[in-house]
Amino acid sequence: MTRDEGISEIATTIQDTAKKLGDSEATITPDTYLLALKRGLGLFSQLRPRRVTQTLAVGATGRIATSSIAGFSETFIHLMRIEYPVIQFGEPRWLDQDDWQLDTMYGDDGTPAIRFVGVIPAQGQQCRIAHFVAHAVPSSGPASFTVADDDMPPAISFSVAFGLGMLSNWYKQSSEVVSAGADITTFINKSGLYSAGVKEHYAAGMQFLRVHAMRRRGNVSIVRG
């Protein structure tokens, strides 16, 4: 799925016929769908981040600076795994979690690094880093997401929930500033309806992830190539 397709799906689901979200003269900026998509993908990333692997050489101090790990995110440090020694065939040899730690004061500038405290590779030895990073919205419309198409439904559901939340907030705030002759009840009712939609689409996204987790992998072994 591309960014344009994602935004189109969000807009189609929300059905903002009053054009509060998607028109150039809307009360809310025309980039709201993109903002909702970024927020939805951000929430999805917390639940199912992107897996990244990289092979790096150990430095002279017996450490690996996190700045050399592509896309390193301390948010997902607890999911990081390190293979050493790196072998081409057979079962990967993952170090125990106690064999390394995140050194937050490495170097004169305080740059964080992976510090080995159990099995310590020699300088120049290769380690394979398997870690996780957040998904990002593609920078251009035709570009594809790093999320597989089969996994996009919950990300879209979360994005729709954020979009509906913006609509709910708009009507809620508008009810406080409308003129005395306006139908305040209509604004309040619309705010409540959109708020209910937020819960509905958030629940739909979570349900998708729960079902996926129940059947994930099963009896199939997933190995690196």
Secondary structure as GFF3:
##gff-version 3
##sequence-region A 1 225
A	DSSP	alpha_helix	3	14	.	.	.	ID=ss1
A	DSSP	alpha_helix	32	47	.	.	.	ID=ss2
A	DSSP	beta_strand	50	57	.	.	.	ID=ss3
A	DSSP	beta_strand	63	65	.	.	.	ID=ss4
A	DSSP	three_ten_helix	66	68	.	.	.	ID=ss5
A	DSSP	three_ten_helix	74	79	.	.	.	ID=ss6
A	DSSP	beta_strand	81	83	.	.	.	ID=ss7
A	DSSP	three_ten_helix	97	99	.	.	.	ID=ss8
A	DSSP	beta_strand	100	103	.	.	.	ID=ss9
A	DSSP	beta_strand	113	116	.	.	.	ID=ss10
A	DSSP	beta_strand	126	133	.	.	.	ID=ss11
A	DSSP	three_ten_helix	149	151	.	.	.	ID=ss12
A	DSSP	alpha_helix	152	174	.	.	.	ID=ss13
A	DSSP	alpha_helix	184	215	.	.	.	ID=ss14
###
